[in-house]
Structure formats: C-alpha cells, structure tokens
C-alpha cells in the first residue's frame, strides 16, 4: 500500500499538467468573452497599448488574473478530487500546495 501512495502523486503530474494547460486555454476564452461583454471590444488592452490609459490596462490585467486563478483552481481541485475518489489517495501528498 505504501508504494501506491507514492506512485499516485507522480502519476498525477502529467494529468495535472494537461488539465492546467486546458484550464489556461479555457480561462483565456472566458476572459475574452467577459471583456467583450463588459467593454464591447474584441481585444483587451495590454501594457504596451499606447492608446489606453493606466486604469483600463490595470483593470484588464486584474480581470484576466482573477479569471485565470479561478479557472485554474477549479480545474486543479476537480482533478484532485477525481483522483482521490478513484484511488482513495489525495494527489497533492502530505505537504499539499503547488510546486
């Protein structure tokens, strides 16, 4: 049983990576949808957009960061709970948290 406990977190790493990658793509789509709905613009400003002010750029960055964090946490948590449900072992190990 002890060997199984060590293998599950190791086996979860590639699955977690794939889920995080998919989550990043999903978060990007979610942010574009929210920005378009709120600002009625196709593209959000970035830091080097000369025609945009500080407030607009920082608002876009904060919204993008918040959406990314929520989506990533939801996907990471769902994946961990699925592994725990299937194996009885929590994939984060005893120390928990991200690397």
Secondary structure, 3 states (H helix, E strand, C coil): CHHHHHHHHHHHHHHHHHHHHHHHHHHHHHHHHHHHHHHCCCCCCCCCCCCCCHHHHHHHHHHHHHHHHHHHHHHHHHHHHHHHHHHCCCCCCCCCCCC
